[in-house]
Amino acid sequence: MENKKEMRTWLDDMNLDHPLVIAGPCSAETEEQVLRIAHELKDTDVNYYRAGIWKPRTRPGNFEGVGALGLKWLQKVKEETGMKTCTEVANAAHVKLALEYDVDLLWIGARSTVSPFIMQEIADALQGTDKIVLVKNPVNPDLSLWLGGIERLYSAGIKNLGAIHRGFSTYEKSKYRNIPEWQLAIEFQNRFPDLPLINDPSHITGNRDMILEVSQTALDLNFDGLMIETHFDPENAWSDAAQQVTPSSLIQIMKDLRIRKESDPEAEYNKDLNNLRAQIDVVDNQIIDLLGKRMKVADGIGLLKKEKNVAVLQNKRWNEILGKMVLEGDERGLSEEFILKMFKAIHQESINHQEKIINK
């Protein structure tokens, strides 16, 4: 894929005047449900109508999709509304059926991306087609695995490719269902700047009230589009009820999103500047998160010192840390003055945390 940058992509050929929008229910439940949502979305800025036909579930017993029957419903969507359709495929058999029913866009889910064997099987089944294929990031934050899945498809002659950023699983407590790890998405863009990158705020948030916020961050980071799960009755959806929005809510979200104007005489400058600033915002949030984690470790040290009646300040340890960080900072182009100021402030906050615990 080294020459990918020189190629015009399927997204360029669409000549859109707004970010790509993929929307529709998490799961196809009934023919009536699929068609009703499609008709409510047909005259909006939605470019592809999505519906999950096969639903890989973490544990058995949950709704796992209607299967091939749902492909007939998607076919009806295309006939009645003219909308292009898309669905998830997880193996070669799914690919075969989706091709038979002329689904326009296929995406590969996070649970499939994590397996090179599955990705190769899907790549072999798609060989020789001109379908658009999007690859979701794997559940674990592994950029090489994500890129590797796309490269397998590219090596099989599939040129209409793109990626979906749906966040990453974590055991840590978070406001997100799947933490965004925006820095990985930024690194993905840096490696393949012309490969379309779509954000999936539904799976990142797991909460419809956060869809707008995450969608805006994605657009600020120069993502090419959004995939948003949409249902006329999300509270009673058969899967992922909490993260789906109504068609009217989706329309409002699209109105509220701030999109840069192409007509601005300084458009390229503002685009690049806003992109870089958005990256800084992401890194700053990560710094705050890491500092919070560091202070929790300091709290643990304070509890241990209290138990053993040990003094808070340990000068030898502190000087060792400071010397090491000055060297580490120098290797990264950071001045000694800056490192000393920053770590002295961090150290003082750690001392304050430990003193509060010891003096309770």
N, C-alpha and C positions, 0 to 999 in steps of 0.2 A: 504493500500500500504506500510505498515511498512517493509515488507520483500522484497520489490522490489529490494533492493540492492543485494540480494543473487541470483537474477535471471539473466540468460543470455538473452539478448534482441535480437530482430529481426535484429538489426543493427550489432551486433556481429556475427550473423550467416551469414551475407553477406560477411564477410572476405575481406573488401575493403582495398586497399592500398592507398586510398585518401579519403578526406571527401565526404560524400554523396552529390550528386548534383541532384536537381529536377529542371527541366527547361521546358519551353514551353510557349505558348502565354497566356496572361492574360485571353482572351476570345477565345473560339472556334467560328470562324466567318463563315467559309465555309469549306466544305470537302477538297477542294484543298489546302486551307491555312493550315489546321491542318496536312495534309499528307506531304506537302512540308517542313514545319518546322521539322517534325519528321524525315524525310529522311536526312535533313541537320545535325541533332543531333545524328543520330543512331550510328555513329562510333566514338563518343567522350566519355568523362568520365561521361556523363549524365546517371544517374541510373534510374530515373523515368521521364516519359514525362507527364507534367501537362497541363491542359487546363480547363478554367472555362466554365462550361456548363450552370449553373444557376448563375447569377450575381446579388447579392443583391445591389441595388443602394440607395444612400442616398435620392434621390428625384425621383419621377416617371417621365417617359418620356425619360430617358436615356436608352441605350441598356442594356437589362437585361438577355442576353444570349439566345442561340438558343434552350435551353431545351433538352429534351430527345433525339432529333435527333442527337445531338452531341455525344451521347454515342456510336452510330453506327460508327461514325468517329474514336473514340478512339479504338473501336474494330478493325477497319481496320489498325490503327497504329500498334497494337500488331501483327496482321497477316502479315503485309508487312515488318515491321522492327524488330520485336522481342522485342521491348522495352516494359517495364512495364509501366502501365498508372496510373494516379491519377487525381482526381477532387474534388471540394468542394461539400459537402452536407450540407443542412440547415434544413432539416426536415426528418421525417420518410419516406415520399414518395420518396424523393431523394435517401435515403439509399436503398430502395427496388429496384429502377431502376438501381442504380449503381451496386448492387449485381447481378442483372439479366444479366448485360453486363460484369460481371467479371472484373470490375475495380480493380486494385491491391491495391491501397492505397487511402484512403479517408482522407480529412482534413476538419475540422470544423472551419469556419471563425469567425472573431472577433465579428461580430454582433450576432452570435449564442451563442458564449461562454458567453456572458454577461447575458444570460437568463437561469437560472437553469431549467425552464420548458422545453425549447427547448433541452437542453443537456440531460435531462432525457428521452425525447421522442426519441432522436437519440440513446441513450444507449439501450433503450428497443428494438428498431428496429435492432440493431447490435448484440443483445444477441445471443450467440451460434456460431458466425462467428470467423474466424481466420484472418480477414483482418487487415492490418496495419492502425491505425487511429491516426492522428496528430491533436492536438488542438492548434489553434492560441490563443495568449493572448487576453483578452477582450480589447475593445477600451480604457477603463479607466485603470489607473495603479493600479490594484487591484489584488495582488498576490493570495489572498484567493479565489477569484472568478475563477481565472485561474486553480489553483490546484483543486478546487471543481469540475470543469467540467471534469477533468481527472479522479478524484476519482469516479465520477458517472459511467464513462465508465468501470473503473477497477472493480467496484462493480457488474457490469452487466456481468462479466466474460470475458471482452475483455482484453487480455494480451499484444497484440502487439501495444503498445502505444508510443507516443512521443509528443513533443511540438514544436510549431513554434513561434518564437519571431518576431513579425512584427511591433513593436513600438506602441506608445500610442498617442491618440489624445490630442491636447492642443490648447488653445486659444492664447497662447503666440506666438510671432513672432519667428520663428526658421528656420534654413537652411534645416531642415528635414520636410518631409510631415507628418511623425509621429515620435515624439521624441523617441530615443531608450530606455532611462531610463535603461542603462546597469546594474545599481545596482540591479534592480529587477530581471533581467535575471541571474545575479550572485547569488542572493539569491535563485532563483529557482534551480540552479545547486547545491547549498549547501544543499538544502532540499532533492533533488532527484538526486544524482550524477550519477546514472546509467540509468536515463530516457533520451533517445536521445533528444537532443535539436538542432533544425534547425533554422537558421537565414534567414529572408526574407528581404534582403537589398532593394528590389524593392519597397516595401510598406513603409519601413523606410525612404528612401530618396525621392521617387517620382521624381528622377532625375537620368537618366542613367549614367551621368558623375561621380556620387558619389558611384556607385555600388562597385567598387574595394576597395575603402577606407573602407566602412562599412563591406564588406566581410572580409577584412583582420583583422579588429578589432574583428569580431566574431571568427575567427579562433584563434587569439591571446588569446581570452578568453575561448578557449577550446570547442567551439561549435562543434557539430558533423557533420554539413553539411549546405548547402545553398539551398534556393529556389529562382531562378532568372527568371523573366519573359523574354521571348525571342520570337521575331517576325522577319520575314524576311523583313518587311517594317514597322518598329515601328512608324514612323511619321504618317502613315495612319491607325494605329490600331483603332479598334472601341471602345476601352476602355483603359485608362491609357497609352496613347501613350508616354508620356514623360519619363516613367520609364522602358520601355522595351529596350532590347539590341538585336542586330542581332546575329545570330548563330556564325558568325566569331568573333564578339566582345566578346561573351561568352567564346569562345575557348581561346582568348587572355587573358581574365581575369583569367581563370583557370591556364594559364601558368605563369602569373605574381604573383599569390598568393604565399606567402611564407609559406611553410608547413614544420614542424619539421621532421627531419629524424629519423626513428626508429632505425637505425644502430648506432647512436651516443652512445659511451660507457657511457656517462653521460646523456642519453636521459631523464630519469625520473626526474633527478634534473633540467635539462634545461626546461623541460616541466612545472614543478611546478613553477620554478622561473619566467618564461615568463608569466605564467598565473597570478601569484601574481602581477607582474609588470604591466600587462595590466589592472588589477583591480585598481591598484594605479593610472594609467593614467586616468581611467574613473572617479575616485573620485576627482582627481585634477581638471579635467575639470568641474566637478560639483561645486567645491569650487570656481573656477574663475567665473562661472556663477552666483552663489549666491552672491559673492562679488560685481559683476556688478549690480545685483538687489538691493543690500544694498545701493550702491552709488546713484542709481536713487531715492531711498527713501530719502537719505540725500539731494539730489538736491531739492526735494519737501519741505523738512524742511527749506532749505535755502531760497526758494521763499517765504515761509510763514513768516520767520523771517524778510526778507527784507520788506515785505508788512507792518508788524507791528513794524518795526524799533527796533527789539530785537537783543541783542548781540549774536554772533555765539557761543561762549564758555559758556556752562552751567555746572559748576563744580559739582553741586549736582547730576544732572542726570548722568554725566560721572562716578562719584564714585559709584553710585548705580549699573550701568552696570558692571563696573569692578569687584565689589565684588560678584555680582551674577555669572558672568562668571568664576571666580576663583573656586567657589563652584561647578558649573556645570562641569568644567574641571576635578576637583578632582574626581568626581563620575565616570568619563570616563578614569581615569588613566593618565591624562595630568598634568604635573607639573605646579605649580603656576608661575614659571619663564617663561615658554613657553607661558602660557595664557596672562601674563602681556605684554610680548614683542609683541605677535600677535595682541592683541586688542589695544595696544597703536598705532601700525602701522595703523590698520584699522581706529581708531579714528582720527589720524592725516590726513589720506586721506579724511575722511568725512569732517573735518574742512576745508581742502583745497578746496573741492568741494563747500561748503557753502560760503566761502570767495569770490570765483570767482563770484558766483551768486550775492552776496550782493554788491560787488564792481563794477559790470557792469554799 
